[in-house]
Amino acid sequence: MQVFRGFRHPGVAPACALTIGNFDGVHRGHQAMLGLLNTEARLRGLPSCVLTFEPHPRDYFAQLSKRPELAPARIGTLRDKLSALAASGVGQTIVLPFDTRLASQTPEEFIQHVLLEGLGVRYVLVGDDFRFGAKRAGDYAMLDAAGEANGFDVARMNSYEVHGLRVSSSAVREALAEGRMSDVQALLGRPYAISGHVVHGRKLGRALGASAPGRNDGFRTLNLRFKHWKPAASGIFAVLVHGLDDHPLHGVANLGVRPSLDANDVNAGRVLLETHCLDWPVHLGEEGAYGKIVRVELLHKLHDELRYTSLEALTAGIAKDGRDARAFFASAHAETRRQTTRDRI
């Protein structure tokens, strides 16, 4: 999949089949829409294209009004969104900066300058609640009329439901906030995951719980920055880590702002996914993970973030979380074996 920041690039296809949206989480409803888009694109001999926005429009208006509470919690990073779009078979994605200029465009200007002149649309697929243009004045009827006048087809896809539940980014955010990770997986069609480069931290974890002073064999962690200040999930999780070894590694992770650490933390103020592999790969040594791109699947929430009053209490808390994560994986493994046995009978 080709990715472009804006549409004024020579590599952007001169004509396309397009869908428009924020696609936060790229859940099963999004996936169904992308599947239909790809089918319609093939029938027309066109590349399929997604037009998405960064920042999220509601982020922009929350900042403009100085009311951060209006910004939606972010399900995934831009990296993970683009990865999921690529996995859905999309030919190209245009990431359009949502700024004052775009926010002030009338619906008519958006159709003319972005859809027609910028992307050469021949087919546009939108959701049943699609609105566009300044003050969200544009709707499906307006877009459909513009298609009739300018020679492009317009289609609308109704809500996608799983067991009677409407699949939406809001439903995913609610499930993440409540720690219902099995429901999140059902809504996404895959385990919830965060990926990124492993970055340096204070290297405090390796000293905590070390077998001896100076050994640095304690709770080594993989630090991934979640590049949004308001993640939809937070807390302590049992996780699977992909990208460090030939097989996924069991781990326990903290997603949040680490309230027990002081302001001198190198990542202070940033949302961090801090993951401790329960069995550290020996071949990595102490420094071998830095710079690698890993994907961490958050499978089960253990508890919310806690503030510990001392490093000793923090060490004990991390050790307990590790034991609880091991218990989760042992239980999950036992259930898998029971299910396999039942299937054979």
Buried (B, 14 or more C-beta within 10 A) or exposed (E): BBBBEEBEEEEBBEBBBBBBBBBBBBBBBBBBBBEBBBEBBEEBEBBBBBBBBBBBBEBBBBEEEEEEEEBBBBBBBBBBBBBBBBEBBBBBBBBBEBEEEBBEBBBEBBBBBBBBEBBBBBBBBBBEEBBBBBEEEBBBEBBBEBBEEEEBBBBBBEEBEBEEEEBBBBBBBBBBBEBBBEBBBBBBBBBBBBBBBBBEBBBBBBBBBBEEEEEBBBBBBBBBBBEBBBBBBBBBBBBBBBBBBEEBBBBBBBBBBBEBBEEEBEBEEBBBBBBBBBEBBEEBEEEBBEEEEBBBBBBBBBEEBBEBEEEEEBBBBBBBBBEBBBEBBEEBEEEEEEEEEEEEE
